[in-house]
């Protein structure tokens, strides 16, 4: 898969700013008194950097060279071990907490998802915590994304026109399955579009997978304020413990 254009990467933090999701993950790490934190799919490192603390090891892994280049240029980046790759690139050592934020779990295809969970299990100490969020398949959010009209905004590199196209939705009656999308990005007429897939997994499916791979689920939340999951919840947030 082609990497993101660096001009689009520069806009990532504007579109995905620090907020309640980051507060949740930071509180989780602090509550665990974590001495070693793994951020798989760390992106630009906007959250990863904030885990840095005296005596704590932080590892950020991402498959995008452009994202990692941006992360390495952040203030405080020296407090993080940045690694290009996926779960197979996790360095040796027992981590206290591993996270996948920003719906990273949905970008991992079904063929690679069990191996990813197994790699994360191996990277955690017994009793270590894995936390991540995923969109609830029921609301079928991709429909609203792809039905929205194109939008335009000014950037340091020119006028950016953006919209989404649906390429394929291979989902069941509950919205569970794989959705292929095209992110259309035209920067002063230059086409910077890219295709991607999202795996929409139900809460029940994820619970079964975690159990089969050696995790005990200790909590599932319906938002970043730890409310119960409802049928119309946009996301569910998982906290699991390595057996």
KOLKE-404309 format. One record per residue: residue number from 1; residue in one letter; x, y, z of N, C-alpha, C in turn. Coordinates in steps of 0.1 Angstrom, whole numbers, plus 5000, padded with zeros to 4 digits. Example, Ala and Ser with C-alpha at 12.3 -4.5 7.8 and 13.67 -1.06 7.14 Angstrom:
# KOLKE-404309
<atom 1, 'a', <5132, 4943, 5078>, <5123, 4955, 5078>, <5132, 4967, 5078>>,
<atom 2, 's', <5128, 4978, 5071>, <5137, 4989, 5071>, <5129, 5000, 5079>>,
//
This chain:
# KOLKE-404309
<atom 1, 'x', <5008, 4988, 5000>, <5000, 5000, 5000>, <5009, 5013, 5000>>,
<atom 2, 'x', <5006, 5022, 4991>, <5013, 5034, 4991>, <5012, 5042, 5004>>,
<atom 3, 'x', <5023, 5049, 5008>, <5023, 5057, 5020>, <5015, 5070, 5017>>,
<atom 4, 'x', <5010, 5076, 5028>, <5003, 5088, 5028>, <5013, 5100, 5023>>,
<atom 5, 'x', <5008, 5109, 5016>, <5016, 5121, 5012>, <5019, 5129, 5025>>,
<atom 6, 'x', <5031, 5134, 5026>, <5035, 5141, 5038>, <5027, 5154, 5040>>,
<atom 7, 'x', <5021, 5159, 5029>, <5013, 5171, 5031>, <5000, 5168, 5038>>,
<atom 8, 'x', <4995, 5156, 5036>, <4983, 5152, 5043>, <4986, 5148, 5057>>,
<atom 9, 'x', <4997, 5142, 5059>, <5001, 5138, 5073>, <5002, 5151, 5082>>,
<atom 10, 'x', <5006, 5162, 5076>, <5007, 5174, 5084>, <4994, 5179, 5089>>,
<atom 11, 'x', <4983, 5174, 5083>, <4969, 5178, 5087>, <4963, 5169, 5097>>,
<atom 12, 'x', <4970, 5157, 5099>, <4964, 5147, 5107>, <4960, 5152, 5121>>,
<atom 13, 'x', <4969, 5159, 5128>, <4967, 5163, 5141>, <4956, 5174, 5142>>,
<atom 14, 'x', <4954, 5181, 5131>, <4943, 5191, 5131>, <4929, 5183, 5130>>,
<atom 15, 'x', <4929, 5173, 5122>, <4917, 5165, 5121>, <4914, 5156, 5132>>,
<atom 16, 'x', <4925, 5152, 5139>, <4924, 5142, 5151>, <4931, 5148, 5163>>,
<atom 17, 'x', <4926, 5159, 5169>, <4933, 5165, 5180>, <4933, 5158, 5193>>,
<atom 18, 'x', <4941, 5162, 5202>, <4940, 5156, 5216>, <4926, 5159, 5221>>,
<atom 19, 'x', <4921, 5148, 5228>, <4907, 5150, 5233>, <4904, 5139, 5243>>,
<atom 20, 'x', <4891, 5136, 5245>, <4887, 5126, 5255>, <4893, 5112, 5253>>,
<atom 21, 'x', <4894, 5108, 5241>, <4900, 5095, 5238>, <4915, 5094, 5243>>,
<atom 22, 'x', <4922, 5105, 5241>, <4936, 5105, 5247>, <4936, 5106, 5262>>,
<atom 23, 'x', <4927, 5113, 5267>, <4925, 5114, 5282>, <4923, 5100, 5288>>,
<atom 24, 'x', <4914, 5092, 5281>, <4911, 5079, 5286>, <4924, 5070, 5286>>,
<atom 25, 'x', <4931, 5070, 5275>, <4943, 5062, 5274>, <4954, 5066, 5284>>,
<atom 26, 'x', <4955, 5079, 5286>, <4965, 5084, 5296>, <4961, 5080, 5310>>,
<atom 27, 'x', <4948, 5080, 5313>, <4944, 5077, 5326>, <4946, 5062, 5328>>,
<atom 28, 'x', <4944, 5054, 5318>, <4946, 5039, 5319>, <4960, 5036, 5322>>,
<atom 29, 'x', <4969, 5043, 5315>, <4984, 5040, 5317>, <4988, 5045, 5331>>,
<atom 30, 'x', <4983, 5056, 5335>, <4987, 5061, 5348>, <4981, 5052, 5359>>,
<atom 31, 'x', <4969, 5048, 5358>, <4963, 5040, 5368>, <4970, 5026, 5370>>,
<atom 32, 'x', <4976, 5021, 5358>, <4983, 5009, 5359>, <4997, 5011, 5364>>,
<atom 33, 'x', <5001, 5024, 5367>, <5015, 5027, 5371>, <5025, 5020, 5361>>,
<atom 34, 'x', <5022, 5021, 5348>, <5030, 5014, 5338>, <5044, 5020, 5337>>,
<atom 35, 'x', <5053, 5010, 5337>, <5067, 5014, 5335>, <5072, 5011, 5320>>,
<atom 36, 'x', <5063, 5004, 5313>, <5066, 5002, 5299>, <5052, 5002, 5291>>,
<atom 37, 'x', <5052, 5011, 5281>, <5039, 5013, 5273>, <5042, 5011, 5258>>,
<atom 38, 'x', <5033, 5003, 5252>, <5034, 5000, 5237>, <5022, 5007, 5231>>,
<atom 39, 'x', <5025, 5015, 5220>, <5015, 5022, 5212>, <5016, 5016, 5198>>,
<atom 40, 'x', <5007, 5007, 5195>, <5008, 5000, 5182>, <4999, 5008, 5172>>,
<atom 41, 'x', <5004, 5013, 5161>, <4997, 5021, 5152>, <4997, 5036, 5157>>,
<atom 42, 'x', <5009, 5040, 5161>, <5010, 5053, 5168>, <5008, 5065, 5159>>,
<atom 43, 'x', <5008, 5064, 5146>, <5006, 5075, 5137>, <5016, 5086, 5139>>,
<atom 44, 'x', <5011, 5098, 5140>, <5020, 5110, 5142>, <5026, 5111, 5156>>,
<atom 45, 'x', <5022, 5102, 5165>, <5027, 5103, 5178>, <5021, 5113, 5187>>,
<atom 46, 'x', <5010, 5119, 5183>, <5004, 5130, 5191>, <5000, 5125, 5205>>,
<atom 47, 'x', <4995, 5112, 5206>, <4993, 5106, 5219>, <5005, 5100, 5225>>,
<atom 48, 'x', <5013, 5093, 5217>, <5024, 5085, 5222>, <5034, 5094, 5230>>,
<atom 49, 'x', <5036, 5106, 5225>, <5046, 5115, 5232>, <5041, 5118, 5246>>,
<atom 50, 'x', <5028, 5118, 5249>, <5023, 5122, 5262>, <5025, 5111, 5272>>,
<atom 51, 'x', <5028, 5099, 5268>, <5030, 5088, 5277>, <5044, 5089, 5284>>,
<atom 52, 'x', <5053, 5097, 5278>, <5067, 5099, 5283>, <5067, 5104, 5297>>,
<atom 53, 'x', <5074, 5097, 5306>, <5076, 5101, 5320>, <5089, 5095, 5325>>,
<atom 54, 'x', <5094, 5101, 5335>, <5107, 5096, 5341>, <5106, 5081, 5345>>,
<atom 55, 'x', <5115, 5073, 5340>, <5115, 5059, 5344>, <5106, 5050, 5336>>,
<atom 56, 'x', <5099, 5056, 5326>, <5089, 5048, 5318>, <5094, 5046, 5304>>,
<atom 57, 'x', <5094, 5034, 5299>, <5098, 5032, 5285>, <5085, 5032, 5276>>,
<atom 58, 'x', <5086, 5040, 5265>, <5075, 5041, 5256>, <5079, 5037, 5242>>,
<atom 59, 'x', <5072, 5028, 5236>, <5075, 5023, 5222>, <5063, 5027, 5213>>,
<atom 60, 'x', <5066, 5033, 5202>, <5056, 5037, 5192>, <5059, 5030, 5179>>,
<atom 61, 'x', <5050, 5022, 5174>, <5051, 5014, 5161>, <5041, 5018, 5151>>,
<atom 62, 'x', <5045, 5020, 5139>, <5036, 5024, 5128>, <5041, 5019, 5115>>,
<atom 63, 'x', <5032, 5015, 5105>, <5037, 5010, 5092>, <5040, 5021, 5082>>,
<atom 64, 'x', <5036, 5034, 5086>, <5038, 5045, 5077>, <5051, 5053, 5079>>,
<atom 65, 'x', <5060, 5053, 5069>, <5072, 5061, 5071>, <5069, 5076, 5072>>,
<atom 66, 'x', <5059, 5081, 5065>, <5056, 5095, 5066>, <5051, 5099, 5080>>,
<atom 67, 'x', <5042, 5090, 5085>, <5037, 5093, 5099>, <5049, 5093, 5109>>,
<atom 68, 'x', <5057, 5083, 5108>, <5068, 5082, 5118>, <5078, 5093, 5116>>,
<atom 69, 'x', <5080, 5098, 5104>, <5089, 5109, 5102>, <5084, 5121, 5109>>,
<atom 70, 'x', <5071, 5123, 5108>, <5064, 5134, 5115>, <5066, 5132, 5130>>,
<atom 71, 'x', <5064, 5120, 5135>, <5065, 5117, 5150>, <5079, 5120, 5155>>,
<atom 72, 'x', <5089, 5116, 5147>, <5102, 5118, 5152>, <5106, 5133, 5153>>,
<atom 73, 'x', <5099, 5141, 5146>, <5102, 5156, 5147>, <5094, 5163, 5157>>,
<atom 74, 'x', <5086, 5156, 5165>, <5079, 5163, 5176>, <5088, 5166, 5188>>,
<atom 75, 'x', <5084, 5176, 5195>, <5092, 5180, 5207>, <5090, 5168, 5217>>,
<atom 76, 'x', <5100, 5163, 5223>, <5100, 5152, 5232>, <5100, 5139, 5226>>,
<atom 77, 'x', <5103, 5138, 5213>, <5103, 5125, 5206>, <5114, 5116, 5211>>,
<atom 78, 'x', <5124, 5122, 5217>, <5136, 5114, 5222>, <5131, 5105, 5234>>,
<atom 79, 'x', <5119, 5107, 5239>, <5114, 5099, 5250>, <5108, 5086, 5245>>,
<atom 80, 'x', <5107, 5085, 5232>, <5100, 5073, 5226>, <5109, 5066, 5217>>,
<atom 81, 'x', <5108, 5052, 5217>, <5114, 5044, 5207>, <5105, 5042, 5196>>,
<atom 82, 'x', <5108, 5048, 5184>, <5100, 5048, 5172>, <5104, 5036, 5164>>,
<atom 83, 'x', <5094, 5028, 5159>, <5098, 5016, 5151>, <5088, 5016, 5139>>,
<atom 84, 'x', <5094, 5014, 5127>, <5086, 5012, 5115>, <5082, 4998, 5114>>,
<atom 85, 'x', <5069, 4995, 5113>, <5065, 4981, 5112>, <5051, 4979, 5117>>,
<atom 86, 'x', <5048, 4966, 5120>, <5035, 4962, 5126>, <5038, 4954, 5139>>,
<atom 87, 'x', <5028, 4946, 5143>, <5030, 4939, 5155>, <5042, 4929, 5155>>,
<atom 88, 'x', <5046, 4925, 5143>, <5058, 4916, 5142>, <5071, 4923, 5146>>,
<atom 89, 'x', <5070, 4937, 5146>, <5082, 4945, 5149>, <5083, 4949, 5164>>,
<atom 90, 'x', <5074, 4944, 5173>, <5074, 4947, 5187>, <5087, 4942, 5193>>,
<atom 91, 'x', <5095, 4951, 5200>, <5107, 4946, 5205>, <5106, 4937, 5217>>,
<atom 92, 'x', <5116, 4930, 5221>, <5115, 4921, 5232>, <5113, 4929, 5245>>,
<atom 93, 'x', <5106, 4923, 5255>, <5104, 4929, 5268>, <5089, 4929, 5271>>,
<atom 94, 'x', <5087, 4927, 5284>, <5073, 4926, 5289>, <5067, 4940, 5291>>,
<atom 95, 'x', <5057, 4944, 5284>, <5051, 4957, 5285>, <5039, 4956, 5296>>,
<atom 96, 'x', <5037, 4967, 5303>, <5026, 4968, 5312>, <5013, 4971, 5306>>,
<atom 97, 'x', <5014, 4980, 5296>, <5001, 4984, 5289>, <5004, 4984, 5274>>,
<atom 98, 'x', <4995, 4979, 5266>, <4996, 4981, 5251>, <4983, 4987, 5246>>,
<atom 99, 'x', <4983, 4997, 5237>, <4971, 5003, 5232>, <4971, 5004, 5217>>,
<atom 100, 'x', <4959, 5004, 5212>, <4957, 5007, 5197>, <4947, 5018, 5197>>,
<atom 101, 'x', <4950, 5031, 5195>, <4941, 5042, 5195>, <4937, 5046, 5181>>,
<atom 102, 'x', <4928, 5055, 5180>, <4924, 5060, 5166>, <4918, 5050, 5157>>,
<atom 103, 'x', <4911, 5040, 5163>, <4905, 5029, 5155>, <4915, 5021, 5147>>,
<atom 104, 'x', <4927, 5021, 5152>, <4938, 5013, 5145>, <4933, 4998, 5143>>,
<atom 105, 'x', <4926, 4993, 5153>, <4922, 4979, 5152>, <4914, 4976, 5139>>,
<atom 106, 'x', <4907, 4986, 5134>, <4898, 4984, 5122>, <4907, 4984, 5110>>,
<atom 107, 'x', <4919, 4990, 5110>, <4927, 4990, 5099>, <4935, 4977, 5097>>,
<atom 108, 'x', <4934, 4968, 5107>, <4941, 4955, 5106>, <4931, 4945, 5100>>,
<atom 109, 'x', <4934, 4940, 5088>, <4925, 4931, 5082>, <4923, 4918, 5090>>,
<atom 110, 'x', <4912, 4911, 5087>, <4908, 4899, 5094>, <4919, 4888, 5093>>,
<atom 111, 'x', <4926, 4888, 5082>, <4937, 4878, 5080>, <4948, 4880, 5089>>,
<atom 112, 'x', <4950, 4892, 5093>, <4962, 4896, 5102>, <4958, 4898, 5116>>,
<atom 113, 'x', <4945, 4899, 5119>, <4940, 4903, 5132>, <4944, 4893, 5143>>,
<atom 114, 'x', <4942, 4880, 5141>, <4945, 4870, 5152>, <4960, 4870, 5154>>,
<atom 115, 'x', <4968, 4871, 5144>, <4983, 4872, 5146>, <4987, 4885, 5154>>,
<atom 116, 'x', <4980, 4896, 5151>, <4983, 4908, 5158>, <4980, 4907, 5173>>,
<atom 117, 'x', <4968, 4901, 5176>, <4964, 4899, 5190>, <4974, 4889, 5197>>,
<atom 118, 'x', <4978, 4879, 5190>, <4988, 4870, 5196>, <5001, 4877, 5198>>,
<atom 119, 'x', <5006, 4885, 5189>, <5018, 4893, 5191>, <5017, 4902, 5203>>,
<atom 120, 'x', <5005, 4908, 5205>, <5003, 4917, 5216>, <5003, 4910, 5229>>,
<atom 121, 'x', <4997, 4898, 5229>, <4997, 4889, 5241>, <5011, 4886, 5245>>,
<atom 122, 'x', <5019, 4882, 5235>, <5033, 4878, 5238>, <5041, 4890, 5243>>,
<atom 123, 'x', <5037, 4902, 5240>, <5045, 4914, 5243>, <5042, 4919, 5257>>,
<atom 124, 'x', <5030, 4914, 5263>, <5026, 4919, 5276>, <5031, 4910, 5287>>,
<atom 125, 'x', <5033, 4915, 5299>, <5036, 4907, 5310>, <5022, 4901, 5315>>,
<atom 126, 'x', <5023, 4889, 5322>, <5010, 4884, 5327>, <5003, 4895, 5336>>,
<atom 127, 'x', <4991, 4897, 5334>, <4984, 4908, 5340>, <4985, 4921, 5334>>,
<atom 128, 'x', <4992, 4922, 5323>, <4993, 4934, 5315>, <4980, 4937, 5308>>,
<atom 129, 'x', <4978, 4950, 5305>, <4965, 4955, 5299>, <4967, 4958, 5284>>,
<atom 130, 'x', <4957, 4953, 5277>, <4955, 4958, 5263>, <4943, 4966, 5262>>,
<atom 131, 'x', <4943, 4977, 5256>, <4931, 4986, 5254>, <4931, 4991, 5240>>,
<atom 132, 'x', <4919, 4991, 5234>, <4917, 4997, 5221>, <4902, 5000, 5219>>,
<atom 133, 'x', <4899, 5007, 5209>, <4885, 5010, 5205>, <4882, 5006, 5191>>,
<atom 134, 'x', <4869, 5003, 5188>, <4865, 5000, 5175>, <4851, 5005, 5173>>,
<atom 135, 'x', <4847, 5009, 5160>, <4834, 5014, 5158>, <4824, 5003, 5158>>,
<atom 136, 'x', <4812, 5005, 5164>, <4801, 4996, 5164>, <4796, 4994, 5150>>,
<atom 137, 'x', <4795, 4982, 5145>, <4791, 4979, 5131>, <4776, 4984, 5129>>,
<atom 138, 'x', <4768, 4983, 5139>, <4753, 4986, 5137>, <4750, 4999, 5131>>,
<atom 139, 'x', <4755, 5010, 5135>, <4752, 5023, 5129>, <4756, 5025, 5114>>,
<atom 140, 'x', <4765, 5016, 5109>, <4770, 5016, 5095>, <4775, 5031, 5092>>,
<atom 141, 'x', <4784, 5035, 5099>, <4789, 5049, 5098>, <4794, 5052, 5084>>,
<atom 142, 'x', <4799, 5042, 5077>, <4805, 5045, 5064>, <4795, 5051, 5054>>,
<atom 143, 'x', <4782, 5048, 5057>, <4772, 5053, 5048>, <4771, 5068, 5048>>,
<atom 144, 'x', <4772, 5074, 5060>, <4772, 5088, 5062>, <4784, 5095, 5056>>,
<atom 145, 'x', <4796, 5088, 5058>, <4808, 5093, 5052>, <4807, 5095, 5037>>,
<atom 146, 'x', <4802, 5084, 5030>, <4802, 5084, 5016>, <4791, 5091, 5009>>,
<atom 147, 'x', <4781, 5095, 5017>, <4770, 5103, 5012>, <4772, 5118, 5014>>,
<atom 148, 'x', <4782, 5122, 5021>, <4784, 5136, 5024>, <4790, 5142, 5011>>,
<atom 149, 'x', <4787, 5155, 5009>, <4792, 5162, 4997>, <4807, 5166, 5000>>,
<atom 150, 'x', <4814, 5167, 4989>, <4828, 5171, 4990>, <4830, 5184, 4998>>,
<atom 151, 'x', <4840, 5186, 5006>, <4843, 5198, 5013>, <4856, 5204, 5009>>,
<atom 152, 'x', <4858, 5217, 5011>, <4871, 5223, 5007>, <4876, 5231, 5019>>,
<atom 153, 'x', <4889, 5232, 5020>, <4896, 5240, 5031>, <4909, 5244, 5026>>,
<atom 154, 'x', <4914, 5255, 5032>, <4927, 5260, 5028>, <4937, 5254, 5038>>,
<atom 155, 'x', <4949, 5250, 5032>, <4960, 5244, 5039>, <4972, 5252, 5036>>,
<atom 156, 'x', <4983, 5250, 5043>, <4996, 5257, 5039>, <5001, 5253, 5025>>,
<atom 157, 'x', <4995, 5242, 5020>, <5000, 5238, 5007>, <4990, 5240, 4995>>,
<atom 158, 'x', <4979, 5247, 4999>, <4969, 5250, 4989>, <4955, 5246, 4993>>,
<atom 159, 'x', <4946, 5247, 4983>, <4932, 5243, 4986>, <4930, 5228, 4985>>,
<atom 160, 'x', <4925, 5222, 4996>, <4923, 5208, 4996>, <4908, 5205, 4995>>,
<atom 161, 'x', <4904, 5197, 4985>, <4890, 5192, 4984>, <4890, 5177, 4988>>,
<atom 162, 'x', <4880, 5174, 4996>, <4880, 5160, 5002>, <4866, 5154, 5002>>,
<atom 163, 'x', <4865, 5141, 5000>, <4853, 5134, 5001>, <4857, 5119, 5001>>,
<atom 164, 'x', <4847, 5110, 5004>, <4849, 5096, 5005>, <4840, 5089, 4994>>,
<atom 165, 'x', <4846, 5078, 4988>, <4838, 5070, 4979>, <4838, 5056, 4985>>,
<atom 166, 'x', <4826, 5049, 4984>, <4825, 5035, 4988>, <4829, 5027, 4976>>,
<atom 167, 'x', <4839, 5018, 4979>, <4843, 5009, 4968>, <4836, 4995, 4969>>,
<atom 168, 'x', <4835, 4990, 4982>, <4828, 4978, 4984>, <4824, 4976, 4999>>,
<atom 169, 'x', <4813, 4971, 5002>, <4808, 4968, 5015>, <4805, 4954, 5016>>,
<atom 170, 'x', <4814, 4946, 5021>, <4811, 4931, 5023>, <4808, 4929, 5037>>,
<atom 171, 'x', <4795, 4932, 5041>, <4791, 4931, 5054>, <4778, 4922, 5055>>,
<atom 172, 'x', <4775, 4918, 5068>, <4763, 4910, 5070>, <4752, 4919, 5074>>,
<atom 173, 'x', <4741, 4913, 5078>, <4729, 4921, 5082>, <4731, 4929, 5094>>,
<atom 174, 'x', <4741, 4927, 5102>, <4744, 4935, 5114>, <4755, 4945, 5111>>,
<atom 175, 'x', <4759, 4946, 5099>, <4770, 4956, 5095>, <4784, 4951, 5098>>,
<atom 176, 'x', <4785, 4938, 5101>, <4798, 4933, 5105>, <4805, 4928, 5092>>,
<atom 177, 'x', <4817, 4931, 5090>, <4825, 4927, 5078>, <4835, 4937, 5074>>,
<atom 178, 'x', <4839, 4937, 5061>, <4849, 4946, 5056>, <4843, 4957, 5047>>,
<atom 179, 'x', <4847, 4969, 5049>, <4843, 4980, 5040>, <4855, 4986, 5033>>,
<atom 180, 'x', <4855, 4987, 5020>, <4866, 4993, 5013>, <4862, 5007, 5008>>,
<atom 181, 'x', <4871, 5016, 5011>, <4868, 5030, 5008>, <4879, 5037, 5001>>,
<atom 182, 'x', <4876, 5048, 4994>, <4886, 5056, 4987>, <4885, 5070, 4994>>,
<atom 183, 'x', <4896, 5075, 5000>, <4897, 5088, 5005>, <4901, 5097, 4994>>,
<atom 184, 'x', <4892, 5105, 4989>, <4896, 5114, 4977>, <4901, 5127, 4983>>,
<atom 185, 'x', <4913, 5130, 4979>, <4920, 5143, 4983>, <4926, 5149, 4971>>,
<atom 186, 'x', <4921, 5161, 4968>, <4926, 5169, 4956>, <4932, 5182, 4962>>,
<atom 187, 'x', <4945, 5183, 4960>, <4953, 5195, 4966>, <4956, 5204, 4954>>,
<atom 188, 'x', <4949, 5215, 4953>, <4951, 5224, 4941>, <4951, 5216, 4928>>,
<atom 189, 'x', <4941, 5206, 4927>, <4939, 5198, 4915>, <4948, 5186, 4915>>,
<atom 190, 'x', <4958, 5184, 4923>, <4966, 5172, 4923>, <4959, 5161, 4931>>,
<atom 191, 'x', <4959, 5150, 4925>, <4951, 5138, 4931>, <4961, 5131, 4941>>,
<atom 192, 'x', <4957, 5132, 4954>, <4964, 5125, 4965>, <4956, 5114, 4971>>,
<atom 193, 'x', <4946, 5109, 4964>, <4937, 5099, 4969>, <4944, 5086, 4973>>,
<atom 194, 'x', <4938, 5079, 4982>, <4943, 5066, 4986>, <4931, 5057, 4990>>,
<atom 195, 'x', <4933, 5044, 4988>, <4922, 5034, 4992>, <4926, 5028, 5005>>,
<atom 196, 'x', <4916, 5024, 5013>, <4919, 5017, 5025>, <4906, 5008, 5028>>,
<atom 197, 'x', <4909, 4999, 5037>, <4898, 4990, 5042>, <4896, 4991, 5057>>,
<atom 198, 'x', <4884, 4989, 5062>, <4881, 4989, 5076>, <4874, 4976, 5079>>,
<atom 199, 'x', <4878, 4970, 5090>, <4871, 4958, 5095>, <4862, 4961, 5106>>,
<atom 200, 'x', <4849, 4959, 5103>, <4839, 4962, 5114>, <4835, 4949, 5121>>,
<atom 201, 'x', <4840, 4948, 5133>, <4838, 4936, 5141>, <4828, 4939, 5153>>,
<atom 202, 'x', <4819, 4930, 5155>, <4810, 4932, 5166>, <4817, 4930, 5180>>,
<atom 203, 'x', <4810, 4936, 5190>, <4816, 4934, 5204>, <4817, 4919, 5207>>,
<atom 204, 'x', <4807, 4911, 5203>, <4807, 4897, 5206>, <4819, 4890, 5199>>,
<atom 205, 'x', <4821, 4893, 5186>, <4832, 4887, 5179>, <4845, 4890, 5185>>,
<atom 206, 'x', <4847, 4903, 5189>, <4860, 4907, 5195>, <4862, 4900, 5208>>,
<atom 207, 'x', <4851, 4898, 5216>, <4853, 4892, 5229>, <4857, 4877, 5227>>,
<atom 208, 'x', <4851, 4870, 5217>, <4855, 4856, 5215>, <4869, 4855, 5210>>,
<atom 209, 'x', <4874, 4864, 5202>, <4888, 4864, 5197>, <4898, 4866, 5208>>,
<atom 210, 'x', <4895, 4876, 5217>, <4904, 4879, 5228>, <4905, 4867, 5237>>,
<atom 211, 'x', <4893, 4861, 5240>, <4893, 4849, 5249>, <4902, 4838, 5243>>,
<atom 212, 'x', <4900, 4836, 5230>, <4907, 4825, 5224>, <4922, 4827, 5224>>,
<atom 213, 'x', <4926, 4839, 5224>, <4941, 4842, 5224>, <4947, 4846, 5237>>,
<atom 214, 'x', <4940, 4843, 5248>, <4946, 4844, 5261>, <4944, 4856, 5269>>,
<atom 215, 'x', <4933, 4864, 5265>, <4930, 4876, 5272>, <4917, 4874, 5280>>,
<atom 216, 'x', <4916, 4880, 5292>, <4903, 4882, 5299>, <4899, 4896, 5298>>,
<atom 217, 'x', <4887, 4898, 5293>, <4881, 4911, 5291>, <4876, 4916, 5304>>,
<atom 218, 'x', <4881, 4927, 5309>, <4877, 4932, 5322>, <4867, 4943, 5321>>,
<atom 219, 'x', <4866, 4950, 5309>, <4856, 4960, 5308>, <4854, 4963, 5293>>,
<atom 220, 'x', <4842, 4967, 5289>, <4838, 4972, 5276>, <4830, 4984, 5278>>,
<atom 221, 'x', <4834, 4995, 5273>, <4827, 5008, 5275>, <4821, 5013, 5262>>,
<atom 222, 'x', <4810, 5021, 5263>, <4803, 5027, 5251>, <4808, 5041, 5247>>,
<atom 223, 'x', <4817, 5047, 5255>, <4823, 5059, 5252>, <4835, 5062, 5260>>,
<atom 224, 'x', <4841, 5074, 5259>, <4854, 5076, 5265>, <4852, 5080, 5280>>,
<atom 225, 'x', <4839, 5081, 5284>, <4837, 5084, 5298>, <4832, 5072, 5306>>,
<atom 226, 'x', <4834, 5060, 5300>, <4832, 5047, 5306>, <4817, 5045, 5309>>,
<atom 227, 'x', <4809, 5049, 5300>, <4794, 5046, 5300>, <4792, 5032, 5294>>,
<atom 228, 'x', <4781, 5025, 5298>, <4778, 5012, 5293>, <4776, 5012, 5278>>,
<atom 229, 'x', <4779, 5001, 5271>, <4777, 5000, 5257>, <4762, 4999, 5254>>,
<atom 230, 'x', <4757, 5007, 5245>, <4743, 5006, 5241>, <4742, 5002, 5226>>,
<atom 231, 'x', <4730, 4998, 5222>, <4729, 4993, 5208>, <4733, 5004, 5198>>,
<atom 232, 'x', <4731, 5016, 5201>, <4734, 5027, 5192>, <4747, 5034, 5195>>,
<atom 233, 'x', <4755, 5028, 5204>, <4768, 5034, 5207>, <4777, 5034, 5194>>,
<atom 234, 'x', <4783, 5045, 5192>, <4792, 5047, 5180>, <4804, 5038, 5181>>,
<atom 235, 'x', <4810, 5037, 5193>, <4822, 5029, 5195>, <4820, 5020, 5207>>,
<atom 236, 'x', <4829, 5010, 5208>, <4831, 5003, 5221>, <4846, 5002, 5224>>,
<atom 237, 'x', <4849, 5004, 5236>, <4862, 5005, 5241>, <4865, 4993, 5250>>,
<atom 238, 'x', <4876, 4986, 5246>, <4879, 4973, 5253>, <4891, 4974, 5262>>,
<atom 239, 'x', <4890, 4969, 5274>, <4901, 4967, 5283>, <4902, 4952, 5285>>,
<atom 240, 'x', <4913, 4946, 5282>, <4916, 4932, 5284>, <4929, 4930, 5291>>,
<atom 241, 'x', <4930, 4919, 5298>, <4941, 4916, 5306>, <4947, 4903, 5301>>,
<atom 242, 'x', <4960, 4902, 5300>, <4967, 4890, 5296>, <4966, 4880, 5307>>,
<atom 243, 'x', <4962, 4868, 5304>, <4962, 4857, 5313>, <4976, 4852, 5315>>,
//
